[in-house]
Amino acid sequence: GPMLATLATLFIMLTIYKGVKGFLASSIILVLILGSIVAIPAVRTRYVEFVDNSWKNEETAMGVRIPLWKASLEIIRDYPYFGIGERNFRQTAKPYIGHSLHVMSHAHNAFLHFAVTHGLVAFSILVGLIVKLVYDTLPGALRREPTAFAAVSVLFVFLLEGMTENTIGDSEVAMLFYFLMGTFCGTLYRKGINGPLGRPVVKASGHPD
């Protein structure tokens, strides 16, 4: 999870920062990695066995997530509006899965878990917040403004990592994310680069703040 999220973010941000050169450099690195998997028999065999076992074996890190994700979708279907509440995931998910898993404290997906516990009403608010953060930071990152670039990097890592971990529910991770994004967005706001709704901040005098 963390490694894939970091690699994906590096690929995206290098492309944004360096344009075509960044995309080409990232693509070359990706091709080399994939080429080594295909060209080297020992690496290819180990990779295929790892992927196959990871998805089918519920004792592996990836295998245990599949039934949790399926159960989460079914719970959202049955409790769509306001969810099941905090600290109820384990006992609620077990009947949907049919048996116990060695890890059942959360859905191992931040967005599924948030929707399960808080419902789709609160989830729509979360989506709106994420869209707002992207809208306020991405334009500056595309212009290669350092603060905006750092903000988008942190945001991408947090969101991508949330696909396999409960980043929103992990208090230390969430607090650090909120602190960093608040600092970045506040700095951008003061610079007049990306104010509310992505517009430059303008004082009553008509000059950017």
C-alpha positions as CSV (number, residue, x, y, z in Angstrom):
1,G,0.0,0.0,0.0
2,P,2.4,2.7,1.1
3,M,5.0,1.7,-1.5
4,L,2.5,1.6,-4.4
5,A,1.0,4.9,-3.3
6,T,4.4,6.6,-3.1
7,L,5.5,5.2,-6.5
8,A,2.3,6.3,-8.1
9,T,2.5,9.8,-6.6
10,L,6.1,10.1,-7.7
11,F,5.1,9.2,-11.3
12,I,2.2,11.7,-11.3
13,M,4.1,14.5,-9.7
14,L,7.2,14.1,-11.8
15,T,4.9,14.2,-14.9
16,I,3.3,17.4,-13.6
17,Y,6.6,19.1,-12.6
18,K,8.7,18.1,-15.6
19,G,6.0,17.8,-18.2
20,V,6.8,15.5,-21.2
21,K,10.4,14.9,-19.8
22,G,9.0,13.8,-16.5
23,F,6.4,11.5,-18.2
24,L,9.1,10.0,-20.3
25,A,11.5,9.5,-17.4
26,S,8.7,7.9,-15.3
27,S,7.6,5.7,-18.2
28,I,11.2,4.5,-18.7
29,I,11.4,3.5,-15.0
30,L,8.1,1.7,-15.2
31,V,9.2,-0.1,-18.4
32,L,12.4,-1.2,-16.7
33,I,10.5,-2.6,-13.7
34,L,8.0,-4.4,-15.9
35,G,10.8,-5.6,-18.2
36,S,12.7,-7.2,-15.4
37,I,9.5,-9.0,-14.3
38,V,9.0,-10.4,-17.8
39,A,12.6,-11.0,-18.9
40,I,14.0,-12.7,-15.8
41,P,12.4,-16.1,-15.2
42,A,13.1,-16.2,-11.5
43,V,11.6,-12.7,-10.9
44,R,8.6,-13.5,-13.1
45,T,7.9,-16.8,-11.3
46,R,8.2,-15.1,-7.9
47,Y,6.0,-12.3,-9.0
48,V,3.2,-14.5,-10.4
49,E,3.3,-16.7,-7.3
50,F,3.1,-13.7,-5.0
51,V,0.2,-12.1,-6.9
52,D,-1.7,-15.4,-7.1
53,N,-1.3,-16.2,-3.5
54,S,-1.9,-12.7,-2.3
55,W,-5.3,-12.5,-3.9
56,K,-6.5,-16.0,-3.0
57,N,-5.1,-16.6,0.4
58,E,-7.0,-14.8,3.2
59,E,-3.9,-15.0,5.4
60,T,-2.0,-12.6,3.2
61,A,-2.2,-8.8,3.4
62,M,-4.0,-8.5,0.1
63,G,-6.1,-11.6,0.4
64,V,-7.7,-10.6,3.7
65,R,-8.8,-7.3,2.2
66,I,-11.0,-8.8,-0.6
67,P,-13.7,-10.2,1.7
68,L,-13.6,-7.1,3.8
69,W,-14.2,-4.9,0.8
70,K,-17.1,-7.1,-0.4
71,A,-18.7,-7.1,3.0
72,S,-18.3,-3.3,3.2
73,L,-20.2,-2.8,0.0
74,E,-23.0,-5.1,1.2
75,I,-23.1,-3.2,4.5
76,I,-23.4,0.1,2.7
77,R,-26.2,-1.3,0.6
78,D,-28.1,-2.3,3.8
79,Y,-27.2,0.9,5.8
80,P,-26.8,3.5,3.2
81,Y,-27.7,6.8,4.8
82,F,-26.1,7.1,8.2
83,G,-24.0,3.9,8.4
84,I,-23.4,1.6,11.4
85,G,-21.5,4.0,13.6
86,E,-18.0,3.8,15.1
87,R,-16.5,0.6,16.6
88,N,-19.2,-1.6,15.1
89,F,-17.4,-2.8,12.0
90,R,-16.1,-6.2,13.4
91,Q,-19.4,-7.5,14.7
92,T,-21.3,-6.1,11.7
93,A,-19.0,-7.4,9.0
94,K,-18.6,-11.0,10.4
95,P,-22.1,-12.2,9.4
96,Y,-21.5,-10.8,5.9
97,I,-18.2,-12.6,5.5
98,G,-19.4,-15.8,7.2
99,H,-16.3,-16.4,9.3
100,S,-13.7,-14.6,11.3
101,L,-10.6,-13.1,9.7
102,H,-7.3,-12.4,11.5
103,V,-7.8,-8.7,10.8
104,M,-11.3,-7.2,11.1
105,S,-11.0,-4.0,12.9
106,H,-11.7,-1.9,9.8
107,A,-12.4,-2.3,6.1
108,H,-8.7,-1.6,5.0
109,N,-10.0,1.0,2.7
110,A,-10.5,4.5,4.1
111,F,-13.3,5.5,1.9
112,L,-15.3,2.3,2.2
113,H,-14.8,2.3,6.0
114,F,-16.0,5.9,6.2
115,A,-19.1,5.2,4.2
116,V,-19.8,2.1,6.3
117,T,-19.5,3.8,9.6
118,H,-20.9,7.3,8.7
119,G,-23.1,6.6,5.8
120,L,-23.4,8.1,2.3
121,V,-24.6,11.4,3.6
122,A,-21.4,12.1,5.5
123,F,-19.4,10.4,2.7
124,S,-20.7,13.0,0.2
125,I,-19.4,15.7,2.5
126,L,-16.0,14.0,2.6
127,V,-15.9,13.9,-1.2
128,G,-16.8,17.5,-1.4
129,L,-13.8,18.3,1.0
130,I,-11.4,16.3,-1.2
131,V,-12.7,18.0,-4.3
132,K,-12.2,21.4,-2.6
133,L,-8.6,20.5,-1.7
134,V,-7.8,19.4,-5.2
135,Y,-9.4,22.6,-6.6
136,D,-7.5,24.8,-4.3
137,T,-4.1,23.2,-4.8
138,L,-3.9,21.6,-8.2
139,P,-3.9,24.8,-10.3
140,G,-0.8,26.0,-8.4
141,A,0.9,22.7,-8.8
142,L,0.4,22.7,-12.5
143,R,2.1,26.1,-12.5
144,R,5.0,24.5,-10.5
145,E,4.4,26.6,-7.4
146,P,6.5,24.8,-4.7
147,T,3.9,25.0,-1.9
148,A,1.0,23.8,-4.1
149,F,3.2,21.1,-5.5
150,A,4.0,19.8,-2.0
151,A,0.3,20.0,-1.1
152,V,-0.8,17.9,-4.1
153,S,1.9,15.4,-3.4
154,V,0.8,14.9,0.2
155,L,-2.9,14.8,-0.9
156,F,-2.2,12.1,-3.6
157,V,-0.2,9.9,-1.2
158,F,-3.0,10.2,1.4
159,L,-5.7,9.3,-1.0
160,L,-3.9,6.5,-2.8
161,E,-2.8,5.0,0.5
162,G,-6.4,5.2,1.6
163,M,-7.3,2.6,-1.0
164,T,-5.7,-0.1,1.1
165,E,-5.5,1.3,4.6
166,N,-7.8,3.3,6.9
167,T,-5.8,6.5,6.7
168,I,-8.9,8.6,7.7
169,G,-9.5,6.6,10.8
170,D,-5.8,6.5,11.8
171,S,-5.6,9.5,14.2
172,E,-1.9,10.1,13.8
173,V,-1.9,9.9,10.0
174,A,-5.1,11.9,9.7
175,M,-3.9,14.6,12.1
176,L,-0.6,15.0,10.3
177,F,-2.5,15.1,7.0
178,Y,-4.9,17.8,8.2
179,F,-2.0,19.8,9.7
180,L,0.1,19.7,6.5
181,M,-2.9,20.5,4.2
182,G,-4.0,23.3,6.5
183,T,-0.5,24.8,6.5
184,F,-0.1,24.5,2.7
185,C,-3.6,25.9,1.9
186,G,-3.1,28.7,4.4
187,T,0.2,29.6,2.8
188,L,-1.3,29.5,-0.7
189,Y,-4.2,31.7,0.6
190,R,-1.8,34.3,2.0
191,K,0.3,34.3,-1.2
192,G,-2.9,35.0,-3.2
193,I,-2.2,32.0,-5.4
194,N,-5.2,29.8,-4.6
195,G,-7.8,31.4,-2.3
196,P,-11.3,30.0,-1.6
197,L,-12.7,28.1,-4.6
198,G,-9.3,28.4,-6.3
199,R,-9.6,32.2,-6.8
200,P,-6.8,34.7,-5.9
201,V,-7.3,36.4,-2.6
202,V,-8.0,40.1,-3.1
203,K,-8.2,42.8,-0.4
204,A,-10.7,45.6,-0.4
205,S,-8.0,47.8,-2.0
206,G,-8.1,45.5,-5.1
207,H,-4.6,44.2,-4.6
208,P,-3.8,40.5,-3.9
209,D,-3.2,39.7,-0.3
